[in-house]
C-alpha cells in the first residue's frame, strides 16, 4: 500500500490565499490522477468545500473527534493524499497538536510523508511565523509560498532579514504563485467551481457553461504557471505518483 | 466545415496605412460576402469608424471588460468575416493577451481562422515586433504587408521571407482623394465607367490580392 501523504496548507495570518493554494493543489492532483481527499478547517462554513465538495469535508481541528477523523483514517484504503486547509491562526496550534499525537514522529521515521505549504503574507509577522513553524519541521517537507495572486507585494521584507529567517530551516523550498487577473479570479469565485472546470467551461455538474473565453484563458495561463511550480518541486514524486503523460488540464 | 476568418491588421508603428488596408479589406469582404464585422481599436489614429460607420464597432483592450467584449465576440464561428484595425498603441497588449489566453489554439479548435496582416516599416520597432509575432503566429497565417507608400524601396529581408501582400503607392492627389471620409472603394468601382483609371486598377489589384490570400488560406486548411 502507498505511504500516506499529508499536505498542510496554512498561515497564521488570514487573507493570504491559503484556500486558493489548496484549490490549485486539488486541481493538480486531479489532473495527475492522484486520488486525494481534503479537509477544510474553516468550521462550520468552509470555502474549500464550496469549490471541491466531492472530496472535501469540513472539520474542527481543535476537537479530538475531528482530529481522529483525519489522522486515524490515513492508513485506510481511501485516497493516499490528504490536503488540509488550515484556517488562519491555526497553523502553529495544529502543528503542536500533530506533535502531541506523535504524528510528527511518524513523519520523521518515514511512515508518513508530511509536507507543509506555508503561505507567506507581506508583513514582517510572516517571517516570525517561519521561525515559529520551523520548530516543527523536522521530517517534513517545508514549502514557503509567496502568493502574489491577490497582488501582494513583499516590499516590507528586507532581503537580508528574510534570508536570515529562511536559512534557519534546512531544506525549505520557495514557491511563487503568480498573480491572476482580478476579474478572472472573481468569475471563478462566482462560478464556485474548481479552476480546472472553469478552464474547461463546465459547471460543477459537468454541464456546458458559458464563461468568458478571455477569462478562461487567463485562468488557464495562470494555472499552468502554478503547476509548473508544482512540477519544479516534483510534487507528484513527493506523493509517490508518476506523472501522467497528458494532464487533463493541459489537453 | 466552414471556417470564419478574422483579419487582424497591425503594426507597432503609427501612420503606416493600417486603416487604409482595413477599409479596403472590409469593403472587399462586404462586396464578396454581403456581410463583414469590423472592429476599430485605433481611436488615436485616423479611424476605420469614421470611414465605415455602418459596419464598424469600436473596441478597447485597455481593461479586462474590453478584452472580454472583443475576444468573446471574435472567437465565434458565425460565418461572418471580421476585420480588426489594431492601433499601434494596442499592438503589444493585444498580442500579449492573445498569447496568454491561447487565442490561436482556441480559434483553431472553434473553426475560426485568424490571419495577421503585419504592416511592415523599416524602423527598429517593427523589426523587433516581427520576431515576436513569428513566435506566436503560425507562418501560414502571418502575412507581411508591403505598403509601398511606407517602405519606399526593398522590403527588409527579415520580413520578406514569409508570405507578402503588396500594396502599390498611389500618387499624392489620389491619396488625398481616397482619404476623404465619404469615399468608398466599391462605390468608385461601380460608379466609374472608365476602368483604365489608375485608381480603378489599384482597387481591383488589391481586391484581387485579397481574393488570392483568401484562396490560399482555404487551400491550406483543406
Interface residues (C-beta under 8 A of the other chain):
Chain A: X181 X182 X183 X184 X212 X213 X214 X215 X216 X217 X218 X220 X221
Chain B: X64 X65 X67 X68 X71 X72 X75 X97 X100 X101 X102 X103 X106
